[in-house]
Amino acid sequence: MPNHTNATIHIGQLDLRIPGNSAETAHHVAHGIAQSMAQKIPAGLQRRLGALSVRVRVPAGASEAEMSDAVAEAIVNACRR
């Protein structure tokens, strides 16, 4: 298992648009994104991005965890480029 103790990420602003869901769901998804990213960011990854925009599509009826994981994966992949 990778060592993530040196991985740090700071997100100044996270805007989520989740059609058909409540603000409460968006807050849960955002929290899940943070937790998922903490697990996915490889140790030693260093990037400074002014802005990052990712578009993620998930199937209708996807759970909050599935949405969170999909967004976190898209952000991490974008940071690796």
CORGI-V280498 format. One line per field, one symbol per residue. ss: DSSP state (A for helix, B for strand, O for the rest). A space follows every 10 residues. Layout:
# CORGI-V280498
ss=???
This chain:
# CORGI-V280498
ss=OOOOOOOOOO OOOOOOOOOO OOAAAAAAAA AAAAAAAAAA OOOOOOOOOO OOOOOOOOOO OOOAAAAAAA AAAAAAAAAA O
